[in-house]
């Protein structure tokens, strides 16, 4: 009977170690993914913050020679 309990204890130790390894792998991959996503989002966010709709419209009108720059009603 004692051998049976030793075997159960050994199997439980192995189970806990496998779970620990999987959790470590998951957290490592999650961290790397988050870092990748954050760096991708930062570049997009930087471009979005640099957009000035009024200036872009003025530039478009001047480059395309589509007429006068008139104020637009931005209310929706």
VENSULPE-V667787 format. One record per pair of residues at least 12 apart in sequence whose ideal C-beta (glycine too) atoms are under 7 Angstrom apart, sorted by the first residue. I is the first residue (numbers start at 0). GAP is how many residues later the second one is. Records with the same first field share a line. If there is no record, write none. Layout:
I = GAP, GAP
This chain:
56 = 12
